[in-house]
């Protein structure tokens, strides 16, 4: 009974971590539960029962360990049509990796992976007025196209217009607060966040 109570407590902690977006993906949820005290207690209790001659139809599954995957800095997660003359630069001086998306009408057109402490950019952005969305966190799951740990979802409140004229438009954003910075961001519900 003690072991099951411990497992229940571990599951409750995992749920809390998911609600706070400390854990954001299935692989990290499995890893946290797999490393939990509660699951270890259940495994130990089953071993004691077996050693005492009791057969148990239960078994503790082997769950994956936490991963810390990343992409090469500057990798295009989504690459839309690049034929314009615009340039978009990103400075990620933060402590987590980020995927920055240029979106039209709430749908990502280009999504760029910018590693923590690095700079990257997109050349050839076509004319248009884009929204900028940022997903940041740890452990990039390329298949799910999302971070599995410490994820945050934000959007720049201003739009970014690219226009080809005498000179091409070039925009630069920083993902960390800077002195005299004038760009404001707001949190975005992950369920309405455009898929990178």
Buried (B, 14 or more C-beta within 10 A) or exposed (E): EEBEEBBEBBBEBBEEBBEEBBBBBEBBBBBBBBEBEBBBBBBEBBEEEEEEEEEEEEEBEEBEEBBEEBBEBBBBBBEBEBEBBBBBBBBBEBEBBBBBBBBBEEEBBBBBBBBBBBBBBBEBBBBBEBBBBBBBBBBBBEEEBBBBBBBBBBBBEEEBEBEEEEEBBBBEBBBEEEEEEEEEBEEBEEEEBBEB
